[in-house]
Amino acid sequence: MVVAELVLTASALLLLYLGWYLVVDDHAVAADQHAAATRMLREWDALPASGPRAPESPSAPSDVEVGDRFAVIRVPRFGDDWLRPVIEGTSTAELDEGVGHYAGTALPGQVGNFSVAGHRLTHGSAFTRIAELEVGDVVGVRTATTWFVYRVTSSEIVAPGDVQVIAPVPDAPGAAPTEPVMTLTSCHPLYGSSERYVVHASLLASAPAADGVPDELRAEVA
């Protein structure tokens, strides 16, 4: 009888902890990530447009090191104020801070495949709603100097080892890229990780950051 009561008590405590971890802690991490992205935008905007203290954007994948925050991603479908930092690398350490950039893939706006990953559940749950993205939706990426707007073109579900989705030409390993595209990846299903949910997008527009947020990212999401 005593043993059964202890087991029930331990189970209840475990459920309470899991609830706290999945909801309370996750919301706190998400808030921290949003605050970090907002701070990056504020710091970039406070710097002069030109001169020795002008903001700089990386021009080649080799310009960024693992752990560097070099961009901010904005997805209107995820909410009017949804923002996350983009960090070089896709290990747990980087994904704890926001959205991770697959090292060696193209940078924002470059010809090739700018590929990123985000957690679907826990660690801030950056890409919880990735499966809600529809063809025609837009994704904005801001560097220190430029806004890039991508338009969603397709989605697919693949096995975890199907790395061809982040090839320079998605799903065409060895092909030479001719246009800038973007790929977003996350675990699938929502409460599992046996597969990967993948969204592809193509570059729609780019504009100087000094001009403000592009109109495409301000449009109401249907």
Steps between C-alpha positions, in 0.01 A plus 500: 500500500776741597699411190197561278444841657865592448479397135186709451662798671814470287290472185302810591819696567643386168188613314512836674865542401429405141212748491724773634777412254271487197300813578647739756869452424437482125315832505785659694757379247284623212473841666878513541550416133252767392671756724840410355371550144342832591824612662697411186269711284522790742879488512531482121261790451693713748819478297574744214416388148861553392839560656731306731218399737254402225339157546643217297336193352695181426572459128605132503425198722861507616442846647288361785611271780292251696306688764493833313166680484496654154135540396142524622213299355140620488207276402164681484311169499637434849372830642519875440793544740675165448878545478796272568878538468681291240810337645777322313479127577224250570611330821293515819703798618406709195137386481455593865559861391274513195511371144817324387669545162644188338871576476626512143164575341437833329453821695184713472447626145784299349462264207460158656297363788487705821401217737387527861366275775285561804348296780136409461451431869702620803808724492281795404302304237604736221344288225198357683273626222720410205235266359258796478713676238320510166618552144513875447580586863802723553804467726718801574869490587675814620877538509677809628448677168224329303154346516448188287148374433444138397173350376406143595487271195460149642527271803588136553551240772826305486711262705754657741789391279365654180749786489436568132228744609771748600713448186577820302213392274255329737450129427751516215843414644783606270293747300637852465276764658379791289268680743473584870270267691430427865422178688350472849513167685363361824408171664183316401250410631439769761553263793765287337818510293478202268480727196578856392254764380658710227384825341660649189479863388646717225628857524224746422660836578778677687523855633738713706429464871503881525174503302320318780310172503393404144132529418486127420571425866233743622216355296224329697522121504182334373 
